Amino acid sequence: MNSKKLKISPSETELALLRKLIGNTFEFIGGYSLPDFLTSDVIVIATDEIAIKVSGDIFEAEIEGYPENYSKVKITQLTDAQVRILRASGEIYPRGSGLVVQDVSLVIRTTSEFKNGIQTWSIESLRAIVLNLGSTNLIVSRLGDHDEVLAASFVKNFSFSSLPSVSNYLEEDLETKYEFTETSFSLFENNG
Amino acid sequence: MGHASNGGYASQGSLAANIAKLAKSLSTDGSGRLGSRGKNKVRLIVAKNPSKAAKEVFSALKVGGTESKLENGKGQKAVFKDGSRVVFRPVSSSDGSPAVEIIVTQPNRVSYKIHFVSRSKK
């Protein structure tokens, strides 16, 4: 039996947008319905040069043998007018403002299913975006494998254990086991 | 503090506490999950008017959370400070029935979705 593999990678346009953040001065994170615990389906990262919108979304696939929703992260650029509207009517959190974005790293998560030791499927997708701001790191991460919700947090030293847990509907039994692996890469070091 | 049916404690205003309250009037399994077991990891709630029932369940579960529409237009969400969340989808992509997704992070991690179906579709 062939193992099904699904890979949802950021597009070149999305990677280019993230690379543009490097060297800019961080201003704030914000959103249109973003409570102070920084959890929502849209999180804006604003710098002095550009602002990007990180959005959680879902799409349907039949990798597990039936239709299921899977999470993905989209990255788009906000126009100056959209940033002005956000400043005027959205929620803005300026923690870390004035720090320079030294690097942007992506965390890729792979979930694999094994039945009786044989891999049946795997899904690889972007789990988190990490902005190295020097004295702190801003993490914007997916919270689930099947819904749109994202969370932002600040940590002094980034490691995979800094990431919030990801929810899913998977349940192991005697035959079925799941494996979760994470890798990260720097956009500064991999400059397209 | 409220008591969660699965042995942990659910603080008031939390999604776990809202579920425990709702479980008094809806069917649950042994671990306190709402609805009955369906196929493909989905739980089911059978109702005369599935759409109305789904909205009512979402309304009961969102109490104490921050509610907003999803940007992609696929429903509404309510998020809680502990990362728990409930998502209401008027039309689920798999079979078109209304659905509520429940993700609880505390006191125990539980994730499942409920499809609301009419008796004839069960």
Interface residues (C-beta under 8 A of the other chain):
Chain A: Y32 S33 P35 F37 T39 S40 D41 V42 S55 D57 I58 E60 E64 Y66 P67 E68 N69 L143 G144 H146 D147 E148 V149 A151 P164 S165 S167 N168 Y169 E171
Chain B: K39 N40 K41 T66 S68 L70 E71 N72 K74 K77 V79 K81 G83 R85 V87 S93 S94 E101 I103 T105 R109 S111 Y112 K113
